[in-house]
Each structure stands twice: as C-alpha cells, then as structure tokens.
Amino acid sequence: MSTNFIVNDYALIWNLLFQASISESIYNLKQKLWESYRNEYNSTYKDKLPILKDIKNFIPDNDTIYNVVLENKNYEKIRKQAEKYRLELMKLWDKNKKNTTRLVKEILRIEIPDYNFFIVNKELNIIDHPINGSMIIGKNIDSSNPLNILYEINMHIAMNNIKWYEAEDKKFKKAIVELAVLNEYPTIINNKSYYLSGTPELQELKRWLYPYWLMYLGIPQEDFFSYMMRDKISFDVDKYAYEKELKKMNIEEFIDFCIRNQRYIIRSSKK
C-alpha cells in the first residue's frame, strides 16, 4: 500500500462548506453563499465522490461556489494551515511506515489498495472514508498520544477493506480488527502491551478470542504464558487444542473461522 497526502482545493472547500463551521468567518461565508447562490450551493453537494474518485481530472459542473471561496481573504490562511497539517501527518506516517507495512503484510495479510489521503483543516475533526482508496483526514494530532491518529486511520482502512458482515457477526469483525490494529500494532510500535485498549464493550469478546489470536499470529504454544504475562490476559492453555491452520489464514479467513466456531470458542474459554 502506497500513500499520497494531498491538499486539494476542491476537497478542502467541499468540506468547509458541508462539514461543521470551523470559525465564525467561515460560518458567515456559508450563510452568504447560501443566500446568494442557493441552487449552486445545493448542486455542489454532489461533487464529493467525483472529487475523490478522479482528483486529477475533476472539473465541477458549476464552479461559482468554489471561485467565491477561493477569492475569500480567509481561504489562503486555511489552506496554509492544511498544508502544515499535511506535513505533520506525513512525518508521523513515514516514521512508522515500516510497522504499518508489517501490520498489513504480517497481521492483516490482505491486499490493501493505494490510498489518497485528502488533508483538510484539523479543526473539522473528521476522518471520513466514503470509498476505498480515498480518505478525508482533518483531525487534531494529540500531542500526548500522537500515534492515536495512525491507529484510527488504520482502523478505517482495515474495516473498509475487509468484507461486510451482518448483525452479530459484525462484533467479531470489529473485535478482531481491534486485536490487529489497536492492540498488536501499537504493541509492536511501542514495545509494550496495548491489549487492554479498545472499545470497552468488546473487551470480553476479545478475551475469549485471545488464545486463537495468538495461534493466528503463529505464537508457539510454549510461549503462551509469556504473552499472557505481557498482555495481562490469562487462560488455561491445557484446555485449548493448538489450531495450526490459523497461522496460514488471512484476517478475513480468521474472522470467518471465529464466527463459525463462536459457540465452541466462547464456551470453552468460560470453562
């Protein structure tokens, strides 16, 4: 998976227009545009996906709204802020690229398409993933935990590139993706366990899945105890048959395995 970090005027303006207002001046500009160019404003809404799908060749049917924003005195400042934010994100991504590649190849084990990250103003507080291969990112980098935004981006990528599941099966997908992206990935990056992180409602399910997750990662059975100590998750090793085939699966196949065997997995770990 290769990545491209882009500040694009059309994408930036679209999000300024249709997301929450980031300042009083932007709010007032939107109000003025709505009052003066209501039809054009409404028409611009449909541009979101065409912009993301064909960034090099996108031409709006009507560029009135875009031109007014481009000529606004505040827009240049907003664009410069987005460019600065783009560089911050790129630096963070590049610094952790080796571990992200490991996440995709060794843990998820699925093909991920190349991605365009459309960078917008971080005050918008959004990570939007409307189509595979394109993501809109505008969210503050937490100075105390800057890697959190990487985890969130990769959660979006993993969830959107793994097949769709219905009803209760969705919980297995989310739990297993969290094991990969919010638990194992940060543990690799920081060299300490993050296995108690993630959605609180999924913690019990992830504990049930944990022995099989270790098998999926290819951890030898004799090393289970050291991993339990590291991650502060315990189970009775003697009550689990070692499933050798799990380490040959990709993440989708592992999710399917856990869904098929959920009664056995949950019941056996409760004993």
C-alpha positions in Angstrom: 0.0 0.0 0.0 1.5 3.3 -1.1 0.0 6.6 0.2 -0.4 10.1 -1.2 -1.1 13.0 1.1 -2.9 15.7 -0.8 -4.2 19.2 -0.1 -6.7 19.8 -2.9 -8.8 23.0 -3.2 -11.9 21.3 -4.3 -11.8 18.7 -1.5 -10.9 21.3 1.1 -13.6 23.7 0.0 -16.2 21.0 -0.2 -15.5 20.0 3.5 -15.5 23.7 4.6 -18.9 24.1 3.0 -20.6 20.9 4.2 -19.0 20.0 7.5 -19.3 21.9 10.7 -18.1 25.5 10.6 -14.6 25.9 11.9 -14.9 29.6 12.6 -17.3 32.5 12.7 -15.9 33.8 9.4 -16.5 30.5 7.7 -20.0 30.3 9.1 -20.8 33.8 7.8 -19.3 33.0 4.4 -21.5 29.8 4.2 -24.6 31.8 5.1 -23.8 34.4 2.5 -23.2 31.8 -0.2 -26.5 30.1 0.7 -28.4 33.3 0.5 -26.8 34.4 -2.8 -26.2 31.1 -4.6 -28.7 28.6 -3.2 -29.0 26.5 -6.3 -25.3 26.4 -6.9 -24.7 25.5 -3.2 -27.1 22.6 -3.4 -25.6 21.4 -6.7 -22.1 21.4 -5.2 -23.0 18.8 -2.6 -22.9 16.0 -5.3 -19.2 16.7 -6.1 -17.9 14.9 -3.0 -17.3 11.4 -4.6 -16.3 12.7 -8.1 -13.6 14.8 -6.5 -12.2 11.8 -4.6 -12.5 9.3 -7.5 -10.7 11.4 -10.1 -8.6 14.1 -8.4 -6.5 14.9 -11.5 -9.4 15.3 -13.9 -12.2 16.6 -11.8 -14.0 19.7 -13.2 -17.2 20.9 -11.4 -20.3 21.4 -13.5 -20.6 24.8 -11.9 -17.5 26.4 -10.3 -19.3 29.5 -8.9 -19.2 28.4 -5.3 -15.5 27.3 -5.5 -14.4 30.6 -7.1 -16.1 32.7 -4.4 -14.4 30.7 -1.6 -11.0 30.8 -3.4 -11.3 34.6 -3.6 -12.2 34.9 0.1 -9.4 36.5 2.2 -9.6 33.8 4.8 -9.2 30.9 2.5 -5.4 31.3 1.9 -4.8 31.1 5.6 -6.9 28.0 5.9 -5.1 26.3 3.0 -1.7 27.1 4.6 -2.9 25.5 7.8 -3.9 22.4 5.9 -0.5 22.3 4.2 1.2 22.5 7.6 -1.0 19.8 8.9 -0.3 17.6 5.9 3.4 17.8 6.6 2.8 16.8 10.2 0.8 13.8 9.2 3.3 12.7 6.5 6.2 12.9 9.0 4.2 10.8 11.5 3.2 8.3 8.8 6.7 8.0 7.3 8.3 7.5 10.8 6.0 4.5 11.4 5.8 3.2 7.8 7.8 0.0 8.5 5.5 -1.0 11.3 2.4 -0.1 9.2 3.7 -2.3 6.4 4.2 -5.1 8.9 0.6 -4.6 10.1 -0.7 -5.1 6.5 1.5 -7.9 5.4 2.1 -9.9 8.5 -1.0 -9.3 10.6 -3.9 -8.4 8.3 -2.4 -10.4 5.4 -4.8 -8.9 2.8 -4.3 -6.7 -0.2 -4.8 -3.0 0.6 -5.1 -0.6 -2.4 -3.0 2.5 -2.7 -4.5 5.4 -0.8 -5.0 9.1 -1.4 -5.3 11.0 1.9 -7.1 14.3 1.3 -6.0 16.6 4.1 -8.4 19.2 5.3 -8.4 21.6 8.3 -7.9 19.7 11.5 -10.5 21.8 13.3 -13.1 20.0 11.2 -12.5 17.0 13.5 -13.2 14.3 10.8 -11.9 11.1 9.4 -14.2 10.2 6.5 -13.8 7.1 4.4 -16.5 7.2 1.7 -14.7 5.0 -0.8 -11.8 2.5 -0.7 -8.6 4.2 -1.8 -9.6 7.7 -0.6 -9.9 9.1 2.8 -10.6 12.6 4.1 -8.5 13.5 7.2 -9.0 16.5 9.4 -8.4 15.7 13.0 -6.1 17.1 15.6 -2.9 15.2 16.4 -2.9 14.6 20.2 0.4 15.9 21.4 0.3 13.5 24.4 -0.6 10.5 22.2 0.3 11.4 18.5 0.1 7.8 17.3 -3.6 7.7 18.1 -4.4 9.2 14.7 -2.4 6.5 13.0 -4.4 3.8 14.8 -7.7 5.5 13.8 -6.7 5.8 10.2 -5.6 2.2 10.0 -8.8 1.0 11.7 -10.8 2.8 8.9 -8.6 1.2 6.3 -8.8 -2.3 7.8 -12.6 -2.2 8.4 -13.3 -0.9 4.9 -11.1 -3.5 3.2 -12.5 -6.5 5.0 -15.8 -7.8 3.7 -19.1 -6.8 5.2 -20.7 -8.9 7.9 -24.3 -8.9 9.1 -25.8 -8.4 12.6 -24.0 -10.1 15.4 -21.1 -11.2 13.2 -20.1 -7.5 12.9 -18.9 -7.7 16.5 -16.5 -10.4 15.7 -15.1 -8.4 12.8 -14.7 -5.3 14.9 -13.2 -7.2 17.8 -10.6 -9.0 15.6 -9.7 -5.8 13.7 -9.1 -4.1 17.1 -6.9 -7.0 18.1 -4.8 -6.3 15.0 -4.8 -2.5 14.8 -5.5 -1.2 18.3 -3.7 -4.0 20.3 -1.0 -5.8 18.3 0.1 -2.9 16.1 0.7 -0.4 19.0 2.4 -3.2 21.0 4.8 -3.6 18.1 5.4 0.1 17.7 5.8 0.9 21.4 7.4 -2.4 22.6 4.9 -2.7 25.4 1.4 -4.3 25.6 -1.7 -2.4 24.4 -4.0 -5.4 24.7 -6.3 -3.7 27.2 -7.0 -0.8 24.8 -10.0 -0.5 22.5 -13.8 -0.5 22.7 -14.9 -1.4 26.3 -17.9 -3.3 25.1 -15.6 -5.6 23.1 -13.1 -6.4 25.8 -14.8 -9.6 27.0 -15.2 -11.0 23.4 -11.5 -10.2 22.7 -10.5 -12.1 25.8 -12.4 -15.2 24.5 -10.7 -14.8 21.1 -7.3 -14.1 22.6 -6.0 -17.8 22.6 -7.0 -18.2 19.0 -5.5 -14.8 18.1 -2.1 -16.0 19.4 -2.4 -19.1 17.2 -3.3 -16.8 14.3 -0.2 -14.8 14.9 1.8 -18.1 14.9 2.9 -17.8 18.5 4.2 -21.3 19.7 2.1 -22.9 22.4 5.1 -23.0 24.8 5.3 -19.1 24.6 1.7 -18.6 25.5 2.5 -18.0 29.2 4.9 -15.1 28.5 2.3 -13.5 26.2 -0.3 -13.8 28.9 2.0 -12.2 31.4 2.8 -9.4 28.9 -0.8 -8.7 28.0 -2.4 -9.3 31.4 -4.9 -11.8 29.8 -5.0 -15.3 31.2 -6.4 -18.6 30.1 -5.9 -22.3 30.8 -3.5 -23.4 28.0 -4.2 -27.1 28.6 -7.8 -26.7 27.6 -7.0 -25.4 24.1 -6.1 -27.6 21.2 -3.5 -25.8 19.1 -5.1 -24.9 15.7 -2.1 -25.0 13.4 -4.0 -23.8 10.3 -4.8 -20.5 11.9 -1.4 -19.0 11.2 -1.9 -19.7 7.5 -5.1 -17.7 7.3 -5.6 -14.0 6.5 -7.7 -11.8 8.7 -10.9 -12.4 6.8 -10.5 -16.2 7.0 -9.7 -15.9 10.7 -12.9 -13.9 11.3 -14.9 -16.5 9.3 -13.3 -19.2 11.5 -14.2 -17.5 14.7 -17.8 -16.8 13.6 -18.3 -20.5 12.5 -16.9 -21.7 15.8 -18.2 -19.0 18.1 -20.1 -21.3 20.5 -17.1 -23.5 20.9 -14.7 -20.6 21.4 -16.8 -18.7 23.9 -18.0 -21.8 25.8 -14.5 -23.3 26.0 -12.9 -20.2 27.4 -15.6 -19.8 30.1 -14.9 -23.3 31.5 
